[in-house]
Structure formats: C-alpha cells, structure tokens
Amino acid sequence: MSLAFDEFGRPFIIIKEQGAKTRVRGIDAQKANIAAAKSVARTLRSSLGPKGMDKILQSGDGDITITNDGATILDQMEVEHEIGKLMVELSKSQDYEIGDGTTGVVVLAGALLEQAESLLDRGIHPLRIAEGYEMASKVATKELARISEKFEFDAENIEPLIQTCMTTLSSKIVNRCKREMAEICVKAVMAVADLERKDVNLDLIKVEGKVGGKLEDTMLVNGIVLDKDISHPQMAKEIKDAKIAILTCPFEPPKPKTKHKIEIDTAEKYEELRQQEEKYFNDMVKQCKDCGATLVICQWGFDDEANSMLMQQKLPAIRWVGGVELELLAIATGGRIVPRFTELTPEKLGSAGMVKEVSFGTTKERMVIIEDCAASKAVTVFVRGGNKMMVDETKRSLHDAICVARNLVRSNNIVYGGGSAEVACAIAVEEEADKIPSVEQYAMRAFADALDAVPNALAENSGLPPIESVATIKAQQLKDKNPFLGVDCKEIGTNDMKSQGVFETLIGKQQQILLATQVVKLILKIDDVILAGEGQ
C-alpha cells in the first residue's frame, strides 16, 4: 500500500492487487466489525452459567476437546476476521488477569456492540457512544465497590474461600464433586500463600493429570509430582532426607565438536576404548557421590551402561525431566541447577524429606512424588479421570478455581453472582443517565441494557423465561433495595444469592466490565477496513 497525489494535490491510496480487494468505510465498516464480534459472542452465550452447554472442538489433526471454558473455546476456534481475533485476545486478557469470567466478558462485549449498532442507526456518532460507555463503566465499577462485601478468613477458617470456588466450579464439568475440588484448590493456594503480603506464587502450584481412576480420586500432594520413574528397576524406590543433584548435563562421554573417525582394528584397542568410557562414567558418578547426593535428577537421558553404574553405586536417578519441572524443583528444594559435573558442590544440592515412586492401577504406570521440600512449600494437584478429555477439562476447571482463590487472598471483597451484580449496576447506570444532559445519556442507557444480557443468558441457559425473570428481579431489587437478588439458575426456590452462597470476586467482575468497555471502544473507532480478496 502506498500514498499518491492527484493533480490537485489531494492524497489517495494505491493498494497492491487493487482489483482483487474491497474496501469498506464509515458506518458500513463499523457494522461489519460489530457483526464479526457479535458472531463470536453468540457462540459463547450458550456456555454461560451453571447449566451452560459444553462445546466440542476438533483440531486440524483430529484431536477432540470438550469444554465450556471461554478462553479455551476461543483459543481453539479458527477465527479469521481481525475483530473476531480481538475478542479472542479479550478472553485471554481476562484469563491472564483473573483466571475466571472468560465467557462472561465476551458475552458482555457482544451485548455492548449489539446496543451500539442500534445507536449508530439512530445517527449517534461512534465517539459519543464510546464516551458514554466509558462514563457508564465508571458508574458500574463504583456501584460494584459499593455493593461488595468483605469477608474475613484465615488459615483456620477457609470456608468463605471454598464457597467462592464452588461458585466457579458450578458451571464446569466437575460440578458433581465441586465441594471436594474447591477444598483441594483452596488448600493448595493457602499452602503457598503469604497472607501478610497478600500474595500467592502460582508457580509453586502444579496441576498434574493421569488417565485412570475416578474424578473423586483427585488429590492434593504436599510436594512435586513428576510423571517419570526411577531409571533402573533395582534402584531404591524410597529415599528419606534426600539430597538432590539437579543436572542439565548428560551422563555420557563428550563428543568432539569437529568431524572425527576412530579406527579400531584390534581387540586391545576396543578394550582400551571401553575402559576409557567406563572411567569417564565412574568419574561422573563419583563426583555425584562425593558431593553427598542421594538422588540425581537429569534433564537428559543416559544409556544403559551409565544406568547400570548408577545402580551399582546405589545412586538412584531420574532422567528426561523437563526444564520447567527442573526450575520448580530448584525453587522448592533450594537446589541449584548444575550445568557441569565439575561444578557440583554440597551447597548446590536440594533437600526433600521424602522421594518415592508410586504405581497406579493394573498397568503399573509409575510417578515420582517429592514431598516436604526444604526451601518453599510447593504443592501439586494430582487429577484423575476416566479419559484424557475428562482430565484436561478438570485441569482447566481447577485452574480457574485456583485463580479465584488467589484473587481473594489479594483482595477479600466479593459480590454476589447469578446476574445480581449486573442488574444492580444496570439500575445504577440508568439512574445516572437521567442526570446527563448530553447525547451520552443514550449510550449509558444502552450500556445498562447490555448489562442485562448476562442475567438474560443465565436464565435462558437454565430453561427459565429470560425477559420475565430479569424484569422480575430488577423490579424486586428496586422495591427492596436489595442488590443480592439474581437468577435462580439451580431452581432452589429463592433469588437471594447471599442465602444461596453464590459469590464472585469484586476485582474479577470489575475487570470484566472494564476490559469489555475498552475493547468495544476500540472496535467502534475503526471506520476503514481493507478486505484482502473476494468474499473475505
């Protein structure tokens, strides 16, 4: 694309292969962008809430994923439109910042754009709509802070955290045993949390899965689980008070950097070569033993000869451990990652109370558990399930719940779910819009209508009449001045989310509204689109 000027000095753009491309400007470009974003939001709308539907996704190589996690669905969808990709990034941002609410943020953004489309038809300028949305988002986040409640918790009283995590897991595939899963997630977070600094290092929480067993067999391990086994069947399977050497160098003779050729024409030369290799292996094993190591964990593999020598010297070893796991081991055990055998010293060894190999089921699949790490409290959530899809979806669900518990440690303010917070914000925005004399009041009312889309979707996915349900809740909230009334998705018989125990984090809900508003403002400001090729 290049810029040229006509005989009157007016600039115009020359596009490569101009005949094969189309260009959309102004209101048509904005409507095309809104249509693309709405189609993405419509896909996720049916997955919102505790009774939302799951999606089945098939990748190019035939792998199947079944999930209702918004970030995962959008990540695996092949979205070609650039605005559709922006919605994918919106969901990723929510997942990265908060960990939960990835479906709700896209549904809200789609509803805001749907309302903006009707305002554009009425002749309101996109910038005025964007300004109105910005004003409304400030009112909504302020109202969320007003209706939020603090709850106190500590290491002994973790029930409020469990209740909030149960709300997160209600919409997941694991909801039949959400109490047990919520307890596991909260205990994992509390194990690594620094309550004084209000900080949680999620790097110390590892989620590992293994196909087999029941979902109820999922457990919390106070240590690190490696999906590996002790390299030789005759090595010790349990090591108490282990001193761990963490190596990134292989147990093998060094290879010359240049091209080389060895000619062996006699048995004596072969024997000499064998002895040299054996001496090299013995020296490596001796260096490990001399520094006091009782377990060697190596990033690379080693051949049968080195494995046999390690067994003879009674030095257990684990090979082919990944780089991320090595780093976690080094943090947790207080060890240093050693790149050369000559650098091994007792100070660089990690410490653990117990290292043991355990086997599962009749297939004798083995894993190594490293418990009571010396330097920091690392934990592993060990997930079991009947098949790979179940294990993967459970891991995604637990990640969301762990992030929610982390957010509550950072800030223990909560709002109530079931769409009650959105309805309360919509009422506050409508009241504020009546005080605005300028044209932005229309955008603010549209923002309030868009907030109703979330409880609408919750009611619709639960099999309830959406318009009637939301209208009734809004009327009750206005009459009773009770911001805790929401959609009774579980059909318990009460709309009071406080009595139902349906909680959400304040920072998560505020982030949803702010992110959705920012992305919608960005989309509304795009008024010139060049489409490459016919029919794109």
Residue pairs with C-beta under 8 A, 6 or more apart in sequence:
1 13
1 14
1 15
1 16
1 530
2 13
2 14
3 11
3 12
3 13
3 14
4 11
4 12
4 13
4 14
5 11
5 12
6 12
15 21
15 23
15 530
20 532
20 533
20 534
21 530
21 531
21 532
21 533
22 530
22 531
22 534
23 528
23 529
23 530
23 531
24 32
24 528
24 529
24 531
25 527
25 528
25 529
26 527
26 528
27 120
27 527
29 526
29 527
29 528
29 529
30 120
30 126
30 523
30 524
30 526
30 527
31 117
31 120
32 529
33 83
33 523
33 526
33 529
34 113
34 114
34 116
34 117
34 523
36 81
36 83
36 84
37 83
37 84
37 86
37 87
37 109
37 110
37 113
37 523
38 110
38 113
38 114
39 84
40 74
40 77
40 79
40 84
40 87
40 88
40 106
40 110
41 87
41 106
41 107
41 109
41 110
41 111
41 113
42 110
43 55
43 73
43 77
44 70
44 73
44 74
44 103
44 106
44 107
44 110
45 107
45 110
45 457
46 52
46 53
46 457
46 461
47 53
47 54
47 55
47 68
47 70
47 73
47 103
47 461
48 103
48 104
48 107
48 171
48 454
48 457
48 458
48 461
49 171
49 457
49 458
49 461
49 462
49 489
50 170
50 171
50 175
50 462
50 489
50 490
51 171
51 461
51 462
51 463
51 489
52 68
52 103
52 171
52 461
53 68
53 461
54 66
54 67
54 68
54 173
55 66
55 67
55 68
55 73
56 64
56 65
56 66
57 64
57 65
57 66
57 67
57 73
57 76
57 77
58 64
58 65
59 65
59 76
64 389
65 72
65 76
65 389
65 392
66 173
66 389
66 393
67 73
67 173
67 392
67 393
67 396
68 103
68 171
68 172
68 173
69 102
69 103
69 172
69 393
69 396
69 397
69 400
70 91
70 94
70 95
70 102
70 103
70 104
70 105
70 106
71 91
71 92
71 94
71 95
71 102
72 396
74 87
74 88
74 91
74 92
74 102
74 106
75 88
75 91
75 92
77 88
79 85
79 87
79 88
80 536
83 523
83 526
86 519
86 522
86 523
87 106
87 109
87 110
87 519
90 105
90 106
90 109
90 515
90 516
90 519
91 102
91 103
91 105
91 106
93 515
94 101
94 102
94 105
94 511
94 512
94 515
95 102
97 511
97 515
98 403
98 404
98 407
98 505
98 507
98 508
98 511
98 512
99 399
99 400
99 402
99 403
99 404
99 406
99 407
100 168
100 400
100 401
100 403
100 404
100 505
100 508
101 504
101 508
101 509
101 511
101 512
104 454
104 512
105 511
105 512
105 515
105 516
107 453
107 454
107 457
108 450
108 451
108 453
108 454
108 512
108 513
108 516
109 515
109 516
109 519
109 520
110 453
111 449
111 450
111 451
111 453
111 454
112 133
112 446
112 447
112 450
112 516
112 517
112 520
113 520
113 523
113 524
114 450
114 453
115 446
115 447
115 449
115 450
116 126
116 129
116 133
116 443
116 446
116 520
116 524
118 446
119 129
119 442
119 443
119 446
120 126
120 129
122 442
124 439
124 442
124 443
126 524
126 525
126 527
127 524
127 525
128 439
128 440
128 443
129 443
129 446
129 524
130 443
130 520
130 521
130 524
130 525
131 440
131 443
132 439
132 440
132 441
132 442
132 443
132 444
132 446
132 447
133 443
133 444
133 446
133 447
133 517
133 520
133 521
134 517
134 521
135 432
135 436
135 440
135 443
135 444
136 429
136 432
136 433
136 443
136 444
136 447
136 448
136 517
137 447
137 513
137 514
137 517
139 425
139 428
139 429
139 432
139 444
140 425
140 428
140 429
140 447
140 451
140 513
141 510
141 513
141 514
142 428
143 424
143 425
143 428
143 429
144 415
144 421
144 424
144 425
144 506
144 509
144 510
144 513
145 413
145 506
145 510
147 415
147 421
147 424
147 483
147 484
148 413
148 414
148 415
148 506
149 413
149 414
149 415
150 412
150 413
150 414
151 160
151 412
151 414
152 160
152 412
153 159
153 160
153 161
153 408
153 412
154 195
155 190
155 195
158 186
158 187
158 190
160 408
160 412
160 414
160 503
161 186
161 189
161 190
161 405
161 408
162 179
162 182
162 183
162 186
163 182
163 501
163 503
164 404
164 405
164 408
164 414
164 503
164 504
164 505
165 181
165 182
165 185
165 186
165 401
165 404
165 405
166 178
166 179
166 182
166 501
167 417
167 501
167 502
167 503
167 504
168 182
168 400
168 401
168 404
169 175
169 178
169 181
169 182
169 397
169 400
169 401
170 178
170 490
170 502
172 178
172 393
172 397
172 400
173 390
173 393
173 394
173 397
174 181
174 215
174 393
174 394
174 397
174 398
176 215
177 215
177 216
180 216
180 218
181 218
181 394
181 397
181 398
181 401
182 401
184 218
184 219
184 220
184 381
184 398
185 381
185 398
185 401
185 402
185 405
186 405
187 220
187 379
188 205
188 220
188 379
188 381
188 402
189 200
189 205
189 402
189 405
189 406
189 409
190 405
191 222
191 377
191 379
192 200
192 201
192 202
192 204
192 205
192 376
192 377
192 378
192 379
193 199
193 200
193 406
193 409
194 200
194 201
195 409
198 409
198 410
198 411
199 409
199 410
200 405
200 406
200 409
200 410
202 402
202 403
202 406
203 328
203 331
204 328
204 331
204 332
204 376
204 377
204 378
204 379
205 378
205 379
205 380
205 381
205 402
206 224
206 225
206 328
206 378
206 379
206 380
206 381
207 380
207 381
207 383
207 395
207 398
207 399
207 402
208 225
208 227
208 367
208 380
208 381
208 382
208 383
209 382
209 383
209 384
209 385
209 391
209 392
209 394
209 395
210 227
210 360
210 365
210 367
210 382
210 383
210 384
210 391
211 384
211 385
211 386
211 387
211 388
211 391
212 360
212 361
212 363
212 365
212 384
212 385
212 386
213 360
213 361
213 384
213 385
213 386
214 384
214 385
214 386
215 384
215 385
215 386
215 390
215 394
217 384
218 381
218 382
218 383
218 384
218 394
219 381
219 382
220 379
220 380
220 381
220 382
221 369
221 371
221 379
221 380
221 381
221 382
222 371
222 372
222 377
222 379
223 332
223 352
223 354
223 369
223 370
223 371
223 372
223 373
223 378
223 379
223 380
224 325
224 328
224 329
224 332
224 369
224 370
224 373
224 378
224 380
225 367
225 368
225 369
225 370
225 380
225 382
226 318
226 321
226 325
226 367
226 368
226 369
226 370
227 367
228 318
228 319
228 320
228 321
228 367
228 368
229 318
229 357
229 366
229 367
229 368
230 236
230 237
230 316
230 317
230 318
230 357
230 366
230 368
231 302
231 307
231 310
231 316
231 317
231 318
231 319
232 307
232 308
232 310
232 311
232 316
232 317
234 311
235 310
235 311
235 314
235 316
235 317
236 314
236 316
237 356
237 357
238 354
238 355
238 356
238 357
239 294
239 295
239 316
239 354
239 355
239 356
240 353
240 354
241 294
241 351
241 352
241 353
242 294
242 295
242 351
242 352
242 353
242 354
242 355
242 370
243 292
243 293
243 294
243 295
243 346
243 349
243 350
243 351
244 293
244 294
244 295
244 296
244 297
244 329
244 333
244 335
244 349
244 350
244 351
244 352
244 355
244 370
245 288
245 291
245 293
245 295
245 296
245 297
245 335
245 338
245 344
245 348
245 349
246 297
246 326
246 329
246 330
246 333
246 335
246 336
246 337
246 338
246 350
247 296
247 297
247 298
247 299
247 337
247 338
247 339
247 341
248 298
248 299
248 300
248 326
248 337
248 338
248 339
249 298
249 300
249 338
249 339
249 340
249 341
250 298
250 300
250 301
250 302
251 281
251 284
251 298
251 300
251 302
251 303
251 306
251 310
251 317
252 302
252 303
252 306
253 276
253 277
253 280
262 273
264 270
264 273
277 305
278 305
278 309
281 305
281 306
281 309
282 309
283 341
284 306
284 341
285 306
285 309
285 310
285 313
285 315
287 341
287 342
287 344
288 296
288 315
288 341
288 344
289 313
289 315
291 344
291 345
291 346
291 348
291 349
292 346
292 349
293 315
293 344
293 349
294 315
294 316
295 315
295 316
295 317
295 318
295 355
296 310
296 315
296 316
296 317
296 318
297 317
297 318
297 321
297 326
297 329
298 317
298 318
298 319
298 320
298 321
299 320
299 321
299 322
299 323
299 326
300 319
300 320
301 319
301 320
302 310
302 317
302 319
307 317
310 316
310 317
316 355
318 368
321 329
326 337
327 337
328 378
329 335
329 350
329 370
330 336
330 337
330 350
331 375
331 376
331 378
332 350
332 370
332 373
332 375
332 376
332 377
332 378
333 350
333 351
333 352
333 370
333 373
333 374
333 375
334 350
334 351
334 373
334 374
334 375
334 376
335 348
335 349
335 350
335 351
336 347
336 348
336 350
338 344
338 348
350 373
350 374
350 375
351 373
351 374
351 375
352 370
352 371
352 372
352 373
352 374
353 371
353 372
353 373
353 374
354 369
354 370
354 371
354 372
355 368
355 369
355 370
355 371
356 368
356 369
356 371
357 366
357 367
357 368
357 369
358 366
358 367
358 368
358 369
359 365
359 366
360 366
360 367
381 398
381 402
383 391
383 394
383 395
383 398
384 391
385 391
385 394
404 505
404 508
407 505
407 507
407 508
408 414
408 505
410 507
411 505
411 506
411 507
413 505
413 506
413 507
414 503
414 504
414 505
414 506
415 421
415 503
415 504
415 505
415 506
415 509
416 483
416 484
416 486
416 497
416 498
416 502
416 503
416 504
417 486
417 497
417 502
417 503
417 504
418 455
418 458
418 486
418 487
418 488
418 489
418 495
418 497
418 500
418 502
419 454
419 455
419 458
419 459
419 470
419 473
419 486
419 487
420 455
420 473
420 477
420 483
420 484
420 485
420 486
420 497
421 483
421 486
421 504
421 509
422 451
422 452
422 454
422 455
423 451
423 452
423 455
423 470
423 473
423 474
423 477
423 483
423 485
423 486
424 477
424 483
425 448
425 451
425 513
426 448
426 449
426 451
426 452
426 474
427 448
427 474
427 477
427 478
429 444
429 445
429 447
429 448
429 451
430 444
430 445
430 448
432 444
433 441
433 444
433 445
433 448
434 441
436 444
452 470
452 474
455 466
455 469
455 470
455 473
455 486
455 487
456 466
456 467
456 470
457 466
458 486
458 487
458 489
459 465
459 466
459 469
459 470
459 487
459 489
460 466
461 489
462 487
462 489
462 490
462 491
464 487
464 488
464 489
469 487
470 487
473 485
473 486
473 487
473 495
476 482
476 485
476 495
477 483
477 485
482 496
484 496
484 497
484 498
485 495
485 496
485 497
486 495
486 497
486 502
487 495
488 494
488 495
488 500
490 500
492 500
494 500
